[in-house]
Amino acid sequence: MGLITKQSQMKGKQMAHYKVKGKSRLTSRTATTNPEWLKVCSQIGRLVNDWAWRSDLAVYGGEDSAEGQAVAAYYADISEIEINITKAFGEAMPASFVGDMRDRATQHEFPMVAGILFHEAMHARHTNWDIPYLIENLDSQESQAFMLLEESRIEAKGVAERPENRLFLRTSALDMALEDVNEQSLKETGSDTWETAKLAGLAIARVDSGVLEVADITDIYKMVVEVLGKELFDELRKVWIGFQALGVPQIVEAIALSKKWVELLREADPEGEPNSGSAFEESSEGEGEGEGELSEIMQKLVDQLSDSAEDTQVNSSKALGEQETKEKWDEAVGASQSEAKKNNERKQEAREVFHKQHNQEGGSGSASTIRESRQPTGAERASAVQIAKALEKAKYRERSVHTRKTQAPLGKLIARNAVQNKAMESRGLRGELPTWKSKSRKHTDDPTLSLGVMVDISGSMGMAMEAMGQTAWIMSEAGRRIQAETAMIYFGSGIFPTLKRGQRLSEVSIYSAPDGTEQFAEAFGALDGELGLTFGRGVRILVIVSDGNFTPKQTEQAVQLLRECKQTGVAVLWITPKGCHSYGARDIISKSAWGVHLDDLETDQIATLVGKSASEALARVGSLT
């Protein structure tokens, strides 16, 4: 819980949220973040900034986080959130087991941590009151009441803004309440009436803020009403409901409600008022200290709060599982619809390019023409046979991935299920949820091979058109020999097909290269629509014959399309013939982090190097699964 209430209960210490005087946390820390957890803290930092609609929040994860008083805290004076990594994730949890907290899957795996972080992010977003004005208008008890009411207010704002995070708050809510209502703090403060009211403001108020379910606090409610009486409880509830609806500009109304809270309790129990300092200023030495035994009533309330916190975690886990499933389905449906739209558009492009009068002589936009057509040489035929054998062998690298979940230690720990099993075992029940997840990979029998070839006919490739024509024929013939689905497209200022799926390229055709630009993205879309490279099944490989020296826009599109190939398991082999400046191709492959590049390729190296590199490209696809 944020130190927004906790600090006010510490002996003689100032509240850390709004440090008016005293040492800054930047100088009072006694530890540093464990280097192993720096990456996790960095990712948490970006997450809380996103949730808080800010960009200046930093995250600290040392052992002295929140000054040892809570699992997390927000310090407004330095725009920093501190989180005790050990308390949050558990002593045995290594940093390598924690994924990126920005990912929903990781948040669902660690819902308690997600709830704590969201709570602190909401403080960073919404707790922006005029502190000097509050100090001027509130006495010490009223300031404590103000910050107590603030806890459920900021969570109400959070639920309204991001309802998808509500279950994270539910998982952590009662545990955070326990940080402020525990045996030690109750011995040092007020009477049963005052402390029961505090417990109600921390626990039951979270039902009205939309965080907890009524069932989560039913037993607590009965005990609270027994202590306070129904009339006083109802009046206090009106106060927190009113406070939850306020915005920071309504500071006058917030002050009035804080005064009303204290007025009700002073009237109900004038002798039981706690001797605590202001929530906004450093207390005098010794102020707020006290001695005494915990009353039987308060002991029962603390025990019940602890039991209810455990029950709520178990109940929340089931709801979180259902929410995660729904989110995945919604995401899958949205992605499927977007993917289907993209695929349909590319199929339409393929119909227009491959199956209509769309060629270099029919208005394709390219000025390229056939310069020479001839029968393939013996060496070219031999190269096609050799590459076909390599492709036939390489295509069996395709593997299917199967996910297994088990209770036996194998693979990655499912933290949420482990916590729920432990909670069930503490109640004498058997925890049977799978706590480990692993993947097994199997080779697919006789996979279909789809082979797409893109050939650049821009002016920068003019000196290499002989090699381009040879490479194009050899790759198409190799694909035909192993019954691959093969298609080929040439691209320059326009695009035109030179091999439709199911056709055979009988001759080696050498084209001219007069074009000034390269329509790479348009050519990729048509080829993808023809073969289903990014949305089909089986083994898929894209061969690009080009120097990659495109316009800035086409370069950016090429990078994105290669990344799409990586995501969808399409192997990419990029060939730059000898005599071409390949800096563009190298740049595209580097930025996309995908593709095997054959640079400065001699024609007599085609059989050996292309076959070997195609195997390497397909092996990279297998390593992704």
SEGU-721073 format. One line per 2 residues: number of its first residue (from 0); for each residue x, y, z of C-alpha. Coordinates in Angstrom, 2 decimals, always signed. Layout:
NUM	X,Y,Z | ...
This chain:
0	+0.00,+0.00,+0.00 | +1.16,+3.50,-0.65
2	+2.56,+5.37,+2.33 | -0.31,+7.78,+1.91
4	-1.78,+6.43,+5.15 | +0.96,+4.23,+6.47
6	+3.45,+6.99,+7.11 | +0.99,+8.82,+9.31
8	+1.11,+5.93,+11.77 | +4.87,+5.69,+12.03
10	+6.45,+6.92,+15.23 | +7.39,+10.53,+14.79
12	+7.79,+10.21,+11.01 | +6.51,+12.41,+8.27
14	+4.29,+11.08,+5.54 | +6.34,+10.22,+2.44
16	+3.76,+11.14,-0.19 | +3.91,+14.83,+0.52
18	+7.20,+15.61,+2.18 | +6.94,+19.12,+3.60
20	+10.13,+18.91,+5.65 | +12.68,+16.29,+6.47
22	+15.14,+14.36,+4.34 | +14.30,+13.40,+0.79
24	+14.17,+9.70,-0.05 | +16.98,+10.34,-2.52
26	+19.32,+10.87,+0.44 | +17.73,+8.62,+3.09
28	+17.83,+5.31,+1.23 | +19.99,+2.56,+2.67
30	+20.02,+0.11,-0.27 | +20.07,-0.11,-4.05
32	+18.03,-2.07,-6.58 | +19.44,-5.57,-7.18
34	+21.06,-5.46,-10.66 | +19.15,-8.62,-11.63
36	+15.89,-6.72,-11.17 | +16.83,-3.50,-12.98
38	+15.20,-4.61,-16.23 | +11.97,-5.56,-14.42
40	+11.93,-2.20,-12.60 | +12.50,-0.40,-15.91
42	+9.52,-2.22,-17.44 | +7.43,-1.47,-14.36
44	+8.39,+2.19,-14.75 | +7.00,+2.31,-18.27
46	+3.86,+0.50,-17.11 | +3.04,+2.87,-14.24
48	+3.74,+5.89,-16.43 | +1.22,+4.55,-18.91
50	-1.37,+3.88,-16.21 | -0.79,+7.29,-14.58
52	-0.80,+9.18,-17.89 | +2.65,+10.51,-17.04
54	+6.17,+10.25,-18.39 | +8.28,+11.30,-15.41
56	+7.76,+8.46,-12.91 | +10.77,+6.37,-11.89
58	+10.76,+3.05,-10.03 | +13.08,+1.98,-7.21
60	+13.22,-1.64,-5.99 | +15.65,-1.72,-3.06
62	+15.14,-3.71,+0.14 | +14.32,-0.52,+2.06
64	+11.49,+0.39,-0.35 | +8.60,+2.20,+1.34
66	+10.93,+2.55,+4.35 | +10.05,-0.98,+5.40
68	+6.46,-0.05,+6.22 | +4.64,-1.29,+3.11
70	+5.18,-3.29,-0.05 | +5.08,-0.15,-2.22
72	+4.86,+3.62,-1.95 | +4.54,+6.71,-4.11
74	+6.72,+9.74,-3.31 | +5.24,+12.81,-4.94
76	+8.18,+15.11,-4.19 | +10.54,+13.06,-6.37
78	+7.95,+11.51,-8.74 | +9.00,+8.02,-7.79
80	+7.35,+4.72,-6.92 | +9.17,+2.35,-4.62
82	+8.37,-1.36,-4.57 | +9.83,-3.99,-2.29
84	+10.68,-6.65,-4.86 | +11.05,-9.44,-2.31
86	+7.67,-8.76,-0.67 | +5.92,-8.25,-4.00
88	+7.19,-11.24,-5.97 | +8.30,-13.53,-3.14
90	+11.76,-14.36,-1.83 | +12.24,-17.39,-4.09
92	+11.20,-15.68,-7.35 | +14.18,-15.00,-9.66
94	+13.98,-12.00,-11.98 | +14.38,-14.30,-14.99
96	+11.00,-15.91,-14.17 | +9.17,-12.59,-14.35
98	+8.06,-11.56,-17.82 | +7.48,-8.01,-18.99
100	+4.96,-6.45,-16.59 | +3.66,-4.36,-19.50
102	+2.22,-7.55,-21.02 | -1.29,-8.54,-19.94
104	-0.23,-12.17,-19.65 | +2.42,-11.24,-17.06
106	-0.03,-9.01,-15.18 | -2.45,-11.93,-14.98
108	+0.37,-14.15,-13.78 | +1.18,-11.70,-10.95
110	-2.20,-10.09,-10.19 | -1.24,-9.04,-6.65
112	+1.77,-7.11,-7.96 | -0.31,-5.62,-10.78
114	-2.91,-4.44,-8.24 | -0.28,-2.85,-6.01
116	+1.34,-1.05,-8.95 | -2.00,+0.15,-10.29
118	-2.87,+1.52,-6.84 | +0.37,+3.52,-6.70
120	-0.10,+4.69,-10.29 | -3.53,+6.03,-9.34
122	-1.96,+7.97,-6.47 | +0.50,+9.43,-8.98
124	-2.39,+10.37,-11.26 | -5.04,+11.60,-8.83
126	-3.47,+12.53,-5.46 | -2.55,+16.08,-6.41
128	-4.11,+18.14,-3.64 | -2.98,+21.59,-2.48
130	-1.07,+20.44,+0.62 | -0.40,+23.88,+2.17
132	-4.13,+24.60,+1.97 | -4.94,+21.25,+3.61
134	-2.44,+21.91,+6.41 | -4.04,+25.28,+7.03
136	-7.58,+23.92,+7.23 | -7.27,+20.46,+8.83
138	-6.16,+19.43,+12.31 | -4.12,+16.26,+12.80
140	-7.11,+13.87,+13.03 | -8.85,+15.50,+10.09
142	-5.71,+15.17,+7.98 | -5.53,+11.48,+8.88
144	-9.18,+11.10,+7.88 | -8.51,+12.93,+4.62
146	-5.75,+10.52,+3.61 | -7.79,+7.51,+4.75
148	-10.66,+8.55,+2.47 | -8.19,+9.19,-0.34
150	-7.33,+5.46,-0.52 | -10.71,+4.33,-1.82
152	-11.18,+7.53,-3.89 | -8.15,+6.94,-6.09
154	-9.16,+3.31,-6.61 | -12.67,+4.37,-7.59
156	-11.08,+6.64,-10.19 | -8.92,+3.75,-11.37
158	-11.85,+1.38,-11.78 | -13.74,+4.00,-13.78
160	-10.77,+4.73,-16.06 | -9.45,+1.18,-16.49
162	-12.14,-1.36,-15.54 | -9.95,-4.12,-16.96
164	-7.62,-3.61,-13.96 | -10.35,-3.86,-11.34
166	-9.65,-7.53,-10.51 | -5.99,-6.74,-9.88
168	-7.10,-4.21,-7.25 | -9.53,-6.74,-5.82
170	-6.74,-9.28,-5.41 | -4.53,-6.86,-3.47
172	-7.07,-4.62,-1.70 | -7.47,-6.39,+1.65
174	-3.76,-7.16,+1.91 | -3.10,-3.43,+1.49
176	-5.69,-2.72,+4.19 | -3.81,-5.10,+6.50
178	-0.72,-2.92,+6.13 | -2.60,-0.11,+7.88
180	-4.77,-2.15,+10.23 | -2.57,-4.62,+12.09
182	-1.80,-5.60,+15.63 | +1.14,-3.22,+16.08
184	-0.56,-0.12,+14.67 | -3.77,-0.73,+16.62
186	-1.87,-0.93,+19.92 | -0.37,+2.48,+19.25
188	-3.46,+4.42,+18.23 | -7.09,+4.92,+19.23
190	-10.03,+3.07,+20.70 | -12.01,+0.22,+19.18
192	-14.50,+2.70,+17.71 | -11.89,+4.84,+15.98
194	-9.85,+1.91,+14.69 | -12.91,-0.01,+13.52
196	-13.96,+3.06,+11.57 | -10.51,+3.13,+9.98
198	-10.82,-0.53,+9.04 | -14.22,+0.14,+7.49
200	-12.77,+3.04,+5.48 | -9.99,+0.83,+4.16
202	-11.92,-2.39,+3.52 | -15.66,-1.89,+3.24
204	-15.29,+1.43,+1.39 | -13.63,-0.50,-1.43
206	-16.98,-2.16,-2.18 | -18.47,+1.26,-2.91
208	-15.40,+2.20,-4.97 | -16.14,-0.79,-7.21
210	-13.07,-2.81,-6.22 | -14.41,-5.49,-3.84
212	-17.49,-7.67,-3.96 | -19.99,-7.63,-1.10
214	-19.16,-11.29,-0.47 | -15.51,-10.34,+0.12
216	-16.32,-8.30,+3.25 | -19.58,-9.85,+4.55
218	-18.02,-11.17,+7.76 | -16.03,-7.97,+8.30
220	-19.16,-5.89,+7.79 | -21.07,-7.80,+10.48
222	-18.29,-7.28,+13.01 | -17.85,-3.60,+12.10
224	-21.55,-2.85,+12.52 | -21.54,-4.69,+15.85
226	-18.81,-2.34,+17.11 | -19.95,+0.95,+15.54
228	-23.69,+0.47,+15.41 | -25.71,+0.65,+12.22
230	-26.46,+4.37,+12.50 | -22.83,+5.50,+12.87
232	-21.69,+3.08,+10.15 | -24.28,+4.45,+7.70
234	-23.19,+8.04,+8.40 | -19.52,+7.16,+7.89
236	-20.41,+5.35,+4.67 | -22.11,+8.49,+3.36
238	-18.83,+10.33,+3.94 | -16.63,+7.94,+1.97
240	-19.15,+7.64,-0.86 | -19.22,+11.42,-1.14
242	-15.43,+11.63,-1.03 | -15.02,+9.01,-3.77
244	-17.01,+11.21,-6.16 | -14.76,+14.26,-5.73
246	-12.08,+15.62,-8.02 | -9.00,+17.54,-6.87
248	-10.57,+20.95,-7.70 | -13.28,+20.17,-5.10
250	-10.87,+20.57,-2.20 | -13.36,+22.55,-0.10
252	-15.88,+19.71,-0.25 | -13.09,+17.19,+0.51
254	-12.09,+19.15,+3.61 | -15.71,+19.30,+4.76
256	-16.13,+15.54,+4.45 | -12.88,+14.90,+6.34
258	-14.11,+17.13,+9.16 | -17.46,+15.32,+9.11
260	-15.71,+11.95,+9.55 | -13.82,+13.15,+12.62
262	-16.89,+14.94,+14.00 | -18.91,+11.71,+13.87
264	-16.24,+9.74,+15.71 | -15.59,+12.44,+18.31
266	-19.28,+12.53,+19.05 | -19.49,+8.72,+19.26
268	-16.30,+8.24,+21.34 | -14.71,+11.49,+22.54
270	-12.30,+9.70,+24.89 | -11.00,+7.25,+22.28
272	-9.39,+9.71,+19.91 | -5.89,+8.55,+18.89
274	-2.90,+10.74,+19.68 | -1.42,+10.84,+16.19
276	+0.27,+13.61,+14.26 | -0.65,+15.30,+11.02
278	-0.62,+13.25,+7.85 | +1.18,+16.09,+6.05
280	+3.92,+17.19,+8.44 | +6.71,+15.54,+10.38
282	+5.47,+14.73,+13.85 | +7.16,+15.79,+17.05
284	+9.41,+13.18,+18.65 | +7.33,+10.59,+20.41
286	+4.01,+11.87,+19.14 | +1.67,+9.09,+18.14
288	+3.33,+6.47,+20.35 | +1.35,+4.41,+22.77
290	+1.24,+1.16,+24.69 | -1.41,-1.37,+25.52
292	-2.83,-4.73,+24.66 | -4.97,-5.29,+21.59
294	-8.61,-5.64,+22.61 | -10.42,-8.91,+21.98
296	-12.75,-7.20,+19.51 | -9.92,-5.70,+17.46
298	-7.99,-8.98,+17.51 | -11.01,-10.73,+16.01
300	-11.36,-7.99,+13.39 | -7.69,-8.24,+12.38
302	-7.93,-12.03,+12.16 | -11.10,-11.80,+10.10
304	-9.52,-9.27,+7.77 | -6.63,-11.66,+7.22
306	-8.97,-14.58,+6.50 | -11.09,-12.48,+4.15
308	-7.95,-11.35,+2.30 | -7.00,-14.97,+1.61
310	-10.53,-15.90,+0.53 | -10.69,-12.88,-1.77
312	-7.42,-13.86,-3.45 | -8.76,-17.36,-4.14
314	-12.09,-16.05,-5.45 | -10.36,-13.39,-7.55
316	-8.13,-16.00,-9.14 | -11.09,-17.73,-10.78
318	-12.51,-14.42,-12.01 | -9.07,-13.43,-13.32
320	-8.83,-16.68,-15.25 | -12.18,-16.00,-16.89
322	-11.16,-12.39,-17.64 | -7.84,-13.46,-19.14
324	-9.60,-15.99,-21.35 | -12.10,-13.36,-22.50
326	-9.32,-10.83,-23.18 | -7.43,-13.39,-25.25
328	-10.57,-14.24,-27.20 | -11.36,-10.57,-27.78
330	-7.77,-9.92,-28.86 | -7.83,-12.96,-31.11
332	-11.13,-11.90,-32.69 | -9.86,-8.37,-33.25
334	-6.57,-9.61,-34.65 | -8.40,-12.17,-36.77
336	-10.68,-9.54,-38.23 | -7.75,-7.23,-38.96
338	-5.74,-10.13,-40.38 | -8.68,-11.29,-42.50
340	-9.10,-7.78,-43.92 | -5.40,-7.56,-44.78
342	-5.38,-11.05,-46.31 | -8.47,-10.30,-48.42
344	-6.86,-7.11,-49.69 | -3.72,-9.02,-50.69
346	-5.75,-11.76,-52.36 | -7.52,-9.09,-54.37
348	-4.14,-7.62,-55.35 | -3.04,-11.10,-56.45
350	-6.17,-11.54,-58.58 | -5.52,-8.22,-60.28
352	-1.80,-8.87,-60.84 | -1.59,-12.61,-61.49
354	-4.94,-13.43,-63.04 | -5.76,-10.43,-65.26
356	-4.03,-8.70,-68.18 | -1.37,-7.25,-65.92
358	+2.13,-7.54,-67.37 | +5.04,-5.42,-68.47
360	+3.35,-4.78,-71.81 | -0.14,-4.19,-70.47
362	+0.03,-1.11,-68.32 | +1.82,-2.44,-65.25
364	+3.64,+0.85,-64.76 | +7.05,-0.67,-65.46
366	+9.12,+0.15,-68.54 | +10.96,-3.15,-68.35
368	+10.92,-5.48,-71.38 | +12.32,-8.90,-72.17
370	+15.82,-8.42,-73.55 | +16.58,-12.08,-74.15
372	+14.92,-15.50,-73.80 | +16.86,-18.75,-74.07
374	+16.87,-22.37,-72.99 | +18.55,-23.06,-69.64
376	+22.11,-24.37,-69.76 | +23.21,-27.68,-68.29
378	+24.86,-25.88,-65.40 | +21.63,-24.03,-64.64
380	+19.63,-27.27,-64.72 | +22.17,-28.91,-62.42
382	+21.89,-25.99,-60.02 | +18.10,-26.32,-59.97
384	+18.39,-30.05,-59.13 | +20.89,-29.38,-56.35
386	+18.79,-26.61,-54.80 | +15.65,-28.76,-55.06
388	+17.36,-31.47,-53.01 | +18.41,-28.92,-50.40
390	+14.89,-27.49,-50.18 | +13.35,-30.96,-49.97
392	+15.57,-31.76,-46.99 | +15.25,-28.37,-45.35
394	+11.46,-28.22,-45.40 | +11.24,-31.01,-42.82
396	+12.56,-28.59,-40.24 | +8.99,-27.39,-39.76
398	+7.81,-28.26,-36.29 | +4.47,-28.05,-34.54
400	+4.43,-26.72,-30.97 | +2.33,-28.28,-28.21
402	+1.85,-26.65,-24.80 | +1.72,-28.90,-21.74
404	+0.60,-27.90,-18.24 | +1.47,-30.06,-15.25
406	+2.03,-30.07,-11.49 | +5.46,-31.63,-11.97
408	+8.33,-29.09,-12.09 | +8.90,-28.67,-15.81
410	+9.27,-25.48,-17.83 | +7.94,-22.16,-16.53
412	+6.17,-21.62,-13.20 | +2.53,-20.42,-13.37
414	+2.73,-18.11,-10.35 | -0.99,-17.40,-9.95
416	-1.90,-21.10,-9.84 | +0.90,-21.79,-7.36
418	-0.44,-19.09,-5.00 | -3.99,-20.41,-5.28
420	-2.88,-24.00,-4.62 | -1.02,-22.84,-1.53
422	-4.07,-20.95,-0.27 | -6.28,-24.01,-0.80
424	-3.78,-26.28,+0.98 | -3.77,-23.92,+3.98
426	-7.49,-24.66,+4.29 | -6.96,-28.41,+4.18
428	-7.96,-28.72,+0.52 | -5.93,-30.24,-2.26
430	-4.50,-27.77,-4.75 | -4.73,-29.37,-8.15
432	-4.22,-26.48,-10.54 | -1.29,-27.01,-12.95
434	+1.65,-24.91,-11.78 | +4.17,-25.55,-14.57
436	+3.95,-24.95,-18.32 | +6.27,-26.29,-21.01
438	+6.36,-26.73,-24.79 | +7.13,-29.82,-26.86
440	+7.98,-29.73,-30.56 | +7.23,-32.35,-33.19
442	+8.24,-32.55,-36.82 | +5.41,-32.32,-39.33
444	+5.19,-35.08,-41.92 | +5.55,-34.07,-45.59
446	+4.96,-30.32,-45.20 | +3.89,-28.29,-48.22
448	+6.50,-25.80,-49.43 | +5.44,-22.39,-50.72
450	+8.16,-20.51,-52.58 | +7.77,-16.87,-53.52
452	+10.38,-15.02,-55.60 | +10.65,-11.22,-55.95
454	+13.04,-9.77,-58.55 | +14.14,-6.12,-58.63
456	+14.21,-4.44,-62.08 | +15.13,-0.92,-61.06
458	+18.00,+0.90,-62.76 | +20.47,+0.14,-59.98
460	+20.21,-3.55,-60.90 | +21.01,-3.05,-64.60
462	+24.44,-4.68,-64.51 | +23.06,-7.78,-62.80
464	+20.05,-8.65,-64.94 | +21.75,-11.72,-66.43
466	+22.39,-13.09,-62.97 | +18.87,-12.07,-61.90
468	+17.31,-14.00,-64.77 | +19.40,-17.09,-64.02
470	+18.56,-16.99,-60.32 | +14.86,-16.54,-61.05
472	+14.74,-19.58,-63.38 | +16.82,-21.80,-61.08
474	+14.63,-21.06,-58.05 | +11.39,-21.60,-59.97
476	+12.64,-24.88,-61.46 | +13.86,-26.09,-58.05
478	+10.41,-25.41,-56.63 | +8.70,-27.25,-59.48
480	+10.87,-30.33,-59.01 | +9.69,-30.79,-55.40
482	+6.09,-29.84,-56.23 | +6.29,-26.59,-54.28
484	+3.69,-23.87,-54.71 | +5.80,-21.32,-56.58
486	+5.10,-17.82,-57.87 | +7.35,-15.01,-59.07
488	+6.91,-11.28,-59.47 | +9.16,-8.53,-60.85
490	+9.07,-5.06,-59.33 | +10.32,-1.63,-60.32
492	+8.23,+1.46,-61.06 | +5.44,-1.06,-61.50
494	+4.98,-4.77,-60.89 | +4.20,-7.68,-63.15
496	+4.10,-11.47,-62.70 | +6.53,-13.79,-64.48
498	+5.32,-17.03,-62.91 | +1.84,-17.82,-61.68
500	+1.19,-20.57,-59.19 | +1.05,-23.89,-61.06
502	+2.93,-22.62,-64.12 | +6.38,-23.64,-65.30
504	+9.07,-21.19,-66.35 | +10.37,-22.97,-69.49
506	+13.00,-20.43,-70.50 | +15.53,-18.16,-68.89
508	+14.28,-14.63,-69.51 | +16.55,-11.64,-69.15
510	+14.73,-8.34,-68.60 | +15.88,-4.78,-68.96
512	+16.14,-2.64,-65.85 | +15.16,+0.94,-66.74
514	+12.88,+1.74,-63.80 | +13.63,+4.52,-61.38
516	+11.77,+3.34,-58.27 | +10.84,+0.06,-56.59
518	+7.27,-0.85,-55.66 | +8.42,-3.40,-53.09
520	+5.37,-3.32,-50.81 | +2.92,-3.61,-53.72
522	+4.84,-6.58,-55.13 | +5.00,-8.28,-51.71
524	+1.25,-7.85,-51.21 | +0.40,-9.43,-54.57
526	+2.84,-12.33,-54.05 | +1.54,-12.92,-50.53
528	-2.04,-12.96,-51.82 | -1.11,-15.48,-54.51
530	+0.74,-17.92,-52.22 | -0.55,-17.11,-48.74
532	+2.98,-16.73,-47.42 | +2.07,-14.88,-44.22
534	-1.27,-16.59,-43.64 | -0.83,-20.04,-45.13
536	+0.39,-23.33,-43.71 | +3.37,-25.54,-44.29
538	+6.91,-24.36,-44.96 | +7.08,-20.93,-46.60
540	+10.12,-19.16,-47.99 | +10.48,-15.79,-49.69
542	+13.45,-15.20,-52.01 | +14.24,-11.56,-52.79
544	+16.74,-10.77,-55.57 | +17.67,-7.11,-55.10
546	+20.25,-4.66,-53.83 | +17.65,-3.18,-51.45
548	+18.48,+0.40,-52.39 | +14.92,+1.72,-52.19
550	+13.29,+5.05,-51.43 | +13.01,+5.85,-47.69
552	+9.29,+5.01,-47.70 | +9.78,+1.68,-49.46
554	+12.72,+0.87,-47.16 | +10.53,+1.43,-44.12
556	+7.79,-0.74,-45.63 | +10.32,-3.47,-46.47
558	+11.51,-3.52,-42.84 | +7.93,-3.88,-41.60
560	+7.15,-6.63,-44.12 | +10.23,-8.64,-43.13
562	+9.18,-8.30,-39.50 | +5.78,-9.63,-40.52
564	+7.52,-12.57,-42.16 | +9.35,-13.25,-38.91
566	+6.15,-13.13,-36.87 | +4.34,-15.47,-39.24
568	+7.17,-17.94,-39.78 | +8.16,-17.07,-43.34
570	+11.83,-17.76,-44.06 | +13.54,-14.99,-46.03
572	+16.55,-15.43,-48.31 | +17.83,-12.15,-49.78
574	+20.18,-12.43,-52.77 | +22.26,-9.53,-54.06
576	+24.15,-10.44,-57.27 | +27.79,-9.55,-57.78
578	+28.47,-5.98,-58.81 | +25.54,-4.43,-56.89
580	+25.85,-2.08,-53.92 | +24.01,-3.98,-51.18
582	+24.03,-1.44,-48.32 | +20.25,-1.07,-48.63
584	+19.64,-4.81,-48.31 | +21.96,-5.05,-45.31
586	+20.18,-2.15,-43.63 | +16.71,-3.67,-44.15
588	+17.77,-7.08,-42.84 | +19.51,-5.51,-39.84
590	+16.55,-3.32,-38.85 | +14.03,-6.11,-39.26
592	+16.32,-8.67,-37.58 | +15.20,-11.23,-40.13
594	+16.53,-12.85,-43.28 | +19.66,-14.57,-44.58
596	+21.66,-12.40,-46.94 | +23.75,-13.71,-49.85
598	+25.84,-10.73,-50.89 | +27.95,-10.29,-54.03
600	+26.73,-13.66,-55.36 | +28.45,-15.13,-58.41
602	+26.21,-17.12,-60.74 | +28.34,-20.24,-60.39
604	+27.79,-20.09,-56.62 | +24.00,-20.20,-56.87
606	+23.57,-23.96,-56.40 | +25.89,-24.31,-53.42
608	+25.18,-21.11,-51.54 | +21.45,-20.73,-52.23
610	+20.70,-24.30,-51.16 | +22.74,-23.95,-47.98
612	+21.33,-20.51,-47.14 | +17.75,-21.61,-47.77
614	+18.30,-24.37,-45.21 | +19.67,-21.81,-42.76
616	+16.70,-19.47,-43.32 | +14.22,-22.29,-42.68
618	+16.16,-23.38,-39.60 | +15.71,-19.88,-38.15
620	+11.96,-20.27,-38.50 | +12.14,-23.52,-36.54
622	+14.11,-21.82,-33.75 | +11.29,-19.31,-33.20
624	+8.82,-21.96,-31.99
